[in-house]
Amino acid sequence: MRSRLRKGSFTRRSAVHLLSRSRMIDMLLVSEIRAELHRRAQGLLPDRYESFDELLNVALENQLRLEEQGGPGPIEIAEPFVQTEPKAHPVPGHSDPYIEALDSKLFGSLPEPPDPGTWSSPVLWGQVNRLLPVMVGARVLGHLHLETEFQEIPLAVWHEKAAALATALHLHLLDLDHEAQRRRGDLWSIGFPRGDRASTRRYANQFLGRGSSRAPGAAEMLGLVTIRRAGDEATAAITAAGVEWNALRNPVLDERESTETISEAEADVYLRILSRQLPEERSFMALMAELIEETNSRTALEDELIRRRPDLEKYASTMRAGAIGRLHDLGFLERTREGTSVRYSLAPRATRLNLIA
């Protein structure tokens, strides 16, 4: 099937090969891409996407999700593909040892975390909108270390194991979201891969990491893991910070019933890790907390964020959405729904843990 799409003035052409997995029909869409868009897209290759075709598929999927959700706002962004096999979802903390809390007494000398100066940006990317998925990945890596007697774990092995368990947890958390009648923004299942190509790749690249200084994952930026590359080979290892955070019991992963995704003790340790490993992210979270208190709408919040951080102007919406998701996951944020509108306010935990200096 061939189709030619024309709209506006175009100067560069790209042939996109799409595969419909449901009907196994190959569709070759010949489209023309504006030269300026093509130039900007090339800057994302190969750090974030393996090919131009993958980038276009991800962009189309994201736009369709946005249209289906009825307009702008935080959405779960797609990413390219990492192969994994979803399994029957476990009962967290009671049936799969790879997601249980780590025993810090079993770990001896651990590698140093990555140098924070390595990263091209000193704050977490806005598409990292939850922290529980990061925790799951670090736990899996810690248990793999114990299983192999502290050998460095091949990156592909870690990604595959972590993504499979995170996908299984997504199914479990979807059940919990349905039972609790949670709405978008409050969902516990956000950030976890659904088992499809896009969300699995997104999870591995953005929540875990692959040793790219230009596009690091959250786990490596936070210093929970370190990734070493030697030629074409890459290995991952958990750090002392990764063990410290994951030695605490988590409400979702280690308890049969929970009312929150991250405990106050975990949130406290997380802030201390940020202060040591990613101080700019710690400052950014404090700034977002201040703006939430000072503004009364999403538009006003973004306008003030741009005024205070003009370097984030192009990505203000994405960075705002990601920070709000992380603050909510940490129990620092409360949402109040008024019809179709949502108002944010700081939770008492934010004051108790001195989120704002």
N, C-alpha and C positions, 0 to 999 in steps of 0.2 A: 504494500500500500504506500503510495507516494502522495505527498501533499506539499504545496508551496504556500507559505504564509508571508504576506506582505503587509507592513504597516509603517508609515512614516518614511523617513529617509535613512537608508542603510548603505554602508560602504564595505562591509566585510561579511562573508558568507560562512556558515558553519553547518555541516550535515550532522544531524543528531540521530543516533541509532537507539531506539527504545525497544524494550522487550516487554510484552504483556505476559506476565507469568500465569495469569488466570486462564488465558486462552491460548497461550504459547504462539502468539502471532507477532512476527517481526514487523515493526513499523519504521520506515525511514522517513523522517520529517526533514525536509530541506528548508532551512530558515535563514534569514539574513540578520546579522547582529551588527548593531552600531559599533563603529571602530573604537569609540571611547570606552564602551562597555566591555568590548573584547580585550582592550589593553588592561583595564582594571581586573578583569577576570584572570588574565594570565599571571597576575601577581599572586594569586592564590594557589598556583600550581608550582611544584608538587607538594607543598607543605600541608595544605588543608585538603586537597582533592587530588586523586591520582590521574584524572583526565578531565578535559573540558566537558565531555559528555556527562560525567558524574556530577559536575557542578550544575549543569543545566537541569538534570533530573532532580537534584535536591532543590534548586530554586523553584521549579514547577510544583513540586510536592508542597513546599512551604507556602506558596501563594494559594494553592488549592485549600490547604488547611485554614489559612487566614480567611478566605472567602466563606468556607463552611462555618467558621466560628462567628461570622457576622460582623467583621470589622477589625480594626487595629486593637492590639493588646498583647499580653504575654501569650505566646504559643510555644509548643514544643517543636523546636527546630529540627529538621531532618539533617542527616549527614550521610556520607558514602558508606561503603559496605565493609564489614568484617564478618567472616563466616562463623556462625555458632549454631549449636543445636539447642533450642529451648527444651526444657524438661518439665515434668510434672512439678508444680510449685510446692515447695516445702512449707511446713509450719515453722516459721522463723524461730531460731534458737533452740529447737527441740528435735530436729530430724536431720539437719545437714551440718556437720562439724565445721565446714569451711566458712560459715557465717557466724559462728559463735564468737564471743568475746575472747581476745587473746590473753594468755597467761604470761604476764611480763617476766615471771621468774624463769621461764623456759628460754628466754633470749639472752644471749651474752653480748659480745661486741657486735655492733651494727655499723654499717657504713654511714658516712656523713651525708646529710641532705644536700641537694643541689645548691649551688651558690645563687642567692636571689638576684645577683647582678647579671645572671645569664639571660633572664627573660627580657624580651623586647618590650613588654608591658608589665608594670609592677602590680597590677590588679587583676583579679579573676575576670575572664571574659563573661559578658552578660548572659551567654547561653548556658552557663553553669548556674542554673536556677534552683538547685537543691544540693544539699551536702550529704544526705543519707546515702545516695548512690556512690559517692566518693568513699564513704566509710566502708561500704560493702566490698569495693574493690581492694582497699587496703587490707581488710580482714582476710580475704582470699589469699592475697600475696603472703601475709604472715603465716597462714597455715601451710601454704606450699613450701615456705622456708623450713618449717618444722618437719614437714614430711620428707624433705630431701636433705635434712641435716645441714641447713644453712647454705646450700649452694645457691648461686645466682640463678634466677628463673628465666628461661627464654621468654622474651616479651610476648611472642605469639601464644605461648602456653598460658601465661597469666591472663592475657586478653580473652582467650577463648573460655577459660574456666570462669573468670569473673563475669563475663557477659552472659554465659549460660545461667549462672545462679541469679544474676540481676534480672534476667528475663523471667525466670521462674518467680522471683519476688514480685515483679510487676503484676503478674496474674493474681498473686495473693493480695497485694495492696489494692488492686482493682476491686476485689471482693469486699475489702474493708471500706473502701470509698463508697461503694454501692450501699452497703449496710448502714453507714453513717450519713448517707445522702449528702456527701460533700460536693461542693460545686467547684468549678474551675478556679484556680488560685489557692484553694484549700486542699486540693487532692494530694494524697500521700504518694500516689503512683507516678507523679510527674518526675521526669529525669531518668527513670528506669527504662531500659530498652524493651521494645515490644516483641523483639525477635525478628523483625524485618530488617532488610539490608540497611536502610537509612538510619534507623534509631540505634542499631547495634554498632555501626561504625561511629556514630556520634558519641555513644557512651565510651567506647574505647579511646577515641582521640581526645575528647574534651573533658571527660570526667576522670580518666585514668592518666593517659599521656603516652607518648612514644619517643621521647627524647629529642623533640624539636624545640629549639630556642625561640623560633618565630611563632610557633603554634603549640605551646605546652599544654598539657592536661592539668586539671585542678590538683590531682593527687601529687604530682611532682612539683607544682608551684608551691603547694603548702608544705613541702618537705616531708610528706608522709612516705614517699618512695623515692628512690633514685634510679635512673635509667642510664645504662652505659652502652655506648655503641662502639663496636670495633669492626670497621668495614661494613659488610652487609648484615652482621650479626648484632643483635640487641638483647640485653638482659635487664631484668628489674630486680630490685631488692628493697625490702621494707627498712625504714629507718627507726631511730629511737622515738621520734615524734609520732610515727605511725603506730608503734606499739603502745605508746603512752595514751593516745586518744582511743584506741580500740581495745584497751584493757578494761575500760569502763563498760558497765552493762548498759545496753541501749534499750529503750522502751519497746521498740518495734522488733528488733532482732533477738532480744534475749528474754522478753516477757510474753506471756500468753495474751495479756490484755494491756492496752496502752491508750493514753489520751493525747500523746504528743509523739513527735518523731525523734527528737533529740532532748535528752535530759538537761537539767540545769548544770549538773556536774560536767557533762560533756561540753556544753556551751562555754563554761568557764575555761576548761582546758583548751578548747578551740581558740578562744581569744588570746590565751597565752602563747599558743603556737604561732598565731598570726603576728604577735608582737615580736617574736624571735625571728621568724622565717619570712614573713611577708608584711612588713610594717605599713607599706603603702595601702594594702588591702584593708588592714585594720583601720587606718585613717579614713579610707573611703566608706567603710561600713558606718563609722561614727558620723561622717558627713551626711550620709543618707538618712541616718536616724534623726539628725538635727533638722534636715529638710522636711521630713515627715511631720515633725512637730510644728514647723514654721509655716507650712503650706496646707491648703485645704482641697487640692485637686491634683490629678495626675498632670494636667497641663502646667499648672503653676510649679509643681515639683520639678518637672523637666526643664522649665524655663530657668528656675533658680539653679539647677544643677549645671546648666550650660553657662550661666553667669559666673558660678564659682569654679567650674572646671571647663573652660572653653576648649581645651584639648579633646574633650569627649563629645563635642557638638554633633559630629556625624553619627555617633553611636549612642546618643543620650537615651533614646527609648529602650534600646536593648540593654544598656548598662543599668538603667533604672529597674527594668523588669527583673533582671538577674539578681540585683542586690535585694530587692523586695522579697523575692523567692527565698534567698538565703537567710534573710532576717526572720522570715516567717518560720522556716525550718528550724532555726535556732531558738525559737520561742521568744524572740524579741519584739514581735510585731503582732498586733491584733487587727482583725478586719471587721468592719461593721457594714452590713449591707443595707442600703436604703433604696428599695426598688431594684433598678438595674445598676445603680451606682454602688461603688465600694469606697469606704473611707478607711484610712489607715491611722493607727495610733500606736505608740510604744507600749509594750507590756511591762508590768512591774519588774520582770526579770532583767530588762535592759538597765534599770536603775540599780538593782542589786549587784549586777556584775560590772557596773561602771562602763557600759558600752560607750557613753559619751563622757569624755574627760571633763 
